[in-house]
Amino acid sequence: MKKPTVSSHRFKVGQTVFYTPGVSGRSGVFTIMQRLPPESSDNQYRIKSADEPFDRVVKESELETAM
């Protein structure tokens, strides 16, 4: 049998996105640094803000395209 395919990532490395955390955290504009394997059925990304010295791992459902 063939394995079910995971949906492709919606965002590209280097793309600017708006992050809206589900429960806690700082929302704002971030850059996609890396695409990560999905958790459950939601793709994940490593993102970075120019205003913070660290990066974050977030779910695709928490991201929107930045204008």
C-alpha positions as CSV (number, residue, x, y, z in Angstrom):
1,M,0.0,0.0,0.0
2,K,1.0,3.5,-0.7
3,K,1.6,5.9,2.3
4,P,-0.8,8.9,2.5
5,T,1.0,12.0,1.2
6,V,1.4,15.0,3.5
7,S,0.1,18.2,2.1
8,S,2.9,20.5,0.8
9,H,4.0,23.4,2.8
10,R,2.1,26.6,2.0
11,F,5.1,29.0,2.7
12,K,8.6,29.1,1.3
13,V,11.9,29.6,3.1
14,G,12.7,33.3,3.1
15,Q,9.1,34.3,2.9
16,T,7.8,37.0,5.3
17,V,4.7,35.9,7.3
18,F,2.5,37.2,10.1
19,Y,2.5,34.9,13.2
20,T,-0.5,34.8,15.4
21,P,0.1,32.4,18.4
22,G,-2.7,30.2,19.6
23,V,-2.4,30.6,23.4
24,S,0.6,32.7,24.3
25,G,3.5,34.4,22.6
26,R,4.3,37.5,20.6
27,S,2.5,38.0,17.3
28,G,4.2,39.9,14.5
29,V,6.1,39.7,11.3
30,F,8.6,36.8,11.0
31,T,10.7,35.2,8.3
32,I,10.4,31.5,7.4
33,M,13.9,30.0,8.1
34,Q,13.1,26.3,7.6
35,R,10.3,23.9,6.7
36,L,9.8,21.1,9.2
37,P,7.9,17.8,9.2
38,P,4.3,18.0,10.2
39,E,2.9,17.5,13.7
40,S,-0.4,15.6,13.4
41,S,-1.8,17.0,10.2
42,D,-0.3,20.5,10.5
43,N,2.9,21.5,8.7
44,Q,5.5,23.2,10.9
45,Y,8.1,25.9,10.3
46,R,11.1,27.5,12.0
47,I,10.6,31.2,12.0
48,K,12.7,34.2,13.1
49,S,11.9,37.8,14.0
50,A,14.5,40.6,13.5
51,D,13.5,41.8,17.0
52,E,14.4,38.6,18.8
53,P,17.7,36.7,19.3
54,F,16.0,33.3,19.0
55,D,13.8,31.4,16.6
56,R,10.5,29.6,17.1
57,V,8.9,26.4,15.8
58,V,5.2,27.1,14.8
59,K,2.4,25.4,13.1
60,E,1.2,26.4,9.6
61,S,-2.2,27.2,11.0
62,E,-0.7,30.0,13.1
63,L,0.8,31.8,10.0
64,E,-0.7,34.1,7.4
65,T,0.9,35.7,4.4
66,A,2.3,39.2,5.3
67,M,1.4,42.0,2.9
